[in-house]
Amino acid sequence: MTTSVEVAVPRSVSDPVDVAHLRKVLDGPWAEVRDVHRDKLDDRFLPVYGESGDQARERISRLLTELPVELGMAASFPTEYGGRADVGASVVASEMLAQVDLSLMVKAGVQWGLFGGAVLALGTRRHHDAHLRDIVAGELLGCFAMTETGHGSDVQQLRTTCTYDPETQTFDLHTPHQAARKDYIGNAARDGRMAVVFAQLVTGGQRHGVHAWLVPIRDADGNPMPGVTIGDAGPKAGLLGVDNGRLSFDHVRVPRDMLLDRYGQVAADGTYASPIADDSRRFFTMLGTLVRGRVSVGGAAAAATKSALTIAVRYGDVRRQFGTPDADREVLLNDYLAHQRKLLPALATTYALHFAQAELVAVVHEVQGSDEPVDEHRQRELESRAAGLKAAQTWHATRTIQMCREACGGAGYLAENRLPSLKADTDVFTTFEGDNTVLLQLVAKGLLTGYKDEFGSLDGWGRASFVAEQVREMVLERTAARALIERLVSAVPGRGEEVAVTDRGWQLSVFEDREKHLLDGAVRRLRNGASTKRDRPFDIFNDVQDHVLTVASAHIDRVTLEAFVAGIEATSDPAVAALLSRVCDLYALSVIEAHKGWFLEHGRLTPARAKAITALVNSLLKELRPQMRTLVDGFAIPEAWLHCAILREEADRQEAMAAHDQFPTDR
Ligand SMILES: Cc1cc2nc3c(=O)[nH]c(=O)nc-3n(C[C@H](O)[C@H](O)[C@H](O)COP(=O)(O)OP(=O)(O)OC[C@H]3O[C@@H](n4cnc5c(N)ncnc54)[C@H](O)[C@@H]3O)c2cc1C
């Protein structure tokens, strides 16, 4: 039976692709930083499978101090303190370290990203001069102590207090009860000597919201400082090499000058001053300066995903199961459609997110690397993009690494094949540096308020009526290539059913339309709620929360596709561009296929066109099958870093079996 639905003949990807050219495109502007890591991080830095928690902590602590200086985890610091003033390099360094050992990457991230980053961003010259050189050199190890047992997502509600006493010119840092204990804190259980501690500032009997202090927690011999209680967070699901711990403070005296006072100062007599009057707004501005941590965690999750996919694709290229009557050898796993369905759409999403991450790194590098005051709108956009991509990349990692584990069968479950540690170590990435669900609410909030100033905690979005009134037409914030996207969208030939589903402009307009429609619907529901539940602002938002989260996901899908399209446009090698273009088709059509219920419900696709998309996805899988190996080789993960026994052994095993089958013993 023929159908009137047009399914374009896929553009060919038959030209041979030079992997070196693909790698160059993926390595991007910080290729040198990537190469230094590939060159310097030898076998010594690889994970050790099966070690105890204590062994892992000991090893990772040692390796942290042995990381070659030229790598770049501390590259973001000013040159006068031993850094390179290169923010982008430090994010890329996290991605590279994540492919070697995730515990080492997280430990380094706590030291130079969270701890050092907070001293740099929230402190002033005297803190920098006193401590940054030692922090950059790894001689002063520290913690970032924000989360409490009672509050992790809603950190504006921290219960630790820090009360100024003008008589002694010191602060009194205190943990009032068990729920105010600092919890999960990286570097606290074993190695940290100082911590950036977040607490409620009180002076002259008045609270001024959450601020941060630099507090010694251990003396030179490693013993807790007076009044500081240090505990261990205990065994964890993964990241065995990171010493997560607990901190409590019993009226600890903290000198006045240890307040990290870039955003709020306390004079000797206790007078408080800040350039930002509103407590809530000040706190979110402080958090905004720490956005790089989120960008690094998203990038590290993506890097681990690339390792898992490389292992699964390469295993699927040598592993055989089941024969066919017309062939003398059993079938390679990668030749099964079901296997391609697992691996290739995940690979396409990984590529799409790679370009979105690259764009984000360029923005964070520009915004944080500049001495100019940051435009507030741009800063909000950066925070929203960082939150959304962190959620997308870490969820994608969790799903994809599990899928790769399954794609390698029983072998995928053995520690020696790397996948179990990739899975266990990245699991918590969906939670730390901001829980993903809470981050998506941040993204949605930005969309709903059109990036208007509306700070506040996300606990039910108390000021719902305010938001509902402020909502206006969605501002289509675009990725770097605004003009290109608009050109492609406006060049869509014809309408609806007539347009080929491989038309890039059509794909872009479909993503855009879905986001807009979902946002309009959420706005309508919020307005209705605001008119009928005026006295129950919590309910107004809570009743729409699922819808609002879907808006945020659709937004991230769109900006990811736009970044991929822009990345292809910037690719000069025609064969690489053609391959990426087909991978982009697979990404776009897989997303549409995954949401086809929505598209059908809303009359955006006819049933025939929805079926045609599924058929086209299958034909794309067939077309991209010969390129699977090229696509993972483009990630350029050094062979040793994969640290995976099946990759070394399976090909030999299959060859031996084939040789044996050709010469049966009874001949
Ligand atoms: C291994 C590890 C290392 C860490 N390292 C550090 C560190 O070095 N320093 C530091 O300060 N912290 C650290 N953390 C803490 C981490 O940042 C918090 O765990 C995280 O922010 C989540 O907070 P929570 O655990 O209190 O979860 P909760 O906030 O209690 O969230 C629990 C669940 O409730 C949901 N939820 C919460 N609020 C809402 C809402 N408004 N609407 C809908 N659902 C909601 C969340 O989606 C989640 O599913 C670490 C945590 C771990 C596990």
The ligand as a Gaussian input file, in Angstrom:
#p B3LYP/6-31G(d) Opt

LIG

0 1
 C       27.489000      12.178000      47.102000
 C       26.971000      13.539000      47.439000
 C       27.872000      14.612000      47.502000
 C       27.426000      15.873000      47.857000
 N       28.338000      16.900000      48.025000
 C       27.935000      18.078000      48.563000
 C       28.891000      19.091000      48.910000
 O       30.113000      18.932000      48.743000
 N       28.434000      20.250000      49.459000
 C       27.098000      20.478000      49.660000
 O       26.754000      21.548000      50.166000
 N       26.173000      19.527000      49.350000
 C       26.549000      18.344000      48.823000
 N       25.619000      17.369000      48.514000
 C       24.201000      17.611000      48.788000
 C       23.358000      17.756000      47.528000
 O       23.612000      18.962000      46.904000
 C       21.888000      17.588000      47.956000
 O       21.718000      16.232000      48.294000
 C       20.923000      18.009000      46.870000
 O       20.937000      19.396000      46.714000
 C       19.485000      17.538000      47.151000
 O       19.071000      17.886000      48.408000
 P       18.391000      16.807000      49.385000
 O       19.308000      15.640000      49.442000
 O       18.076000      17.485000      50.641000
 O       17.087000      16.352000      48.622000
 P       15.612000      16.991000      48.763000
 O       15.696000      18.451000      48.527000
 O       14.994000      16.533000      50.035000
 O       14.888000      16.302000      47.539000
 C       14.305000      15.000000      47.643000
 C       13.289000      14.816000      46.503000
 O       12.280000      15.796000      46.635000
 C       12.046000      16.427000      45.396000
 N       11.704000      17.843000      45.620000
 C       12.296000      18.745000      46.426000
 N       11.711000      19.938000      46.327000
 C       10.719000      19.815000      45.428000
 C        9.755000      20.716000      44.866000
 N        9.707000      22.014000      45.174000
 N        8.892000      20.229000      43.945000
 C        8.937000      18.926000      43.568000
 N        9.817000      18.037000      44.060000
 C       10.713000      18.478000      44.975000
 C       13.367000      16.310000      44.641000
 O       13.126000      16.323000      43.229000
 C       13.888000      14.965000      45.116000
 O       13.384000      13.951000      44.279000
 C       26.050000      16.084000      48.117000
 C       25.152000      15.017000      48.021000
 C       25.599000      13.760000      47.704000
 C       24.607000      12.635000      47.684000

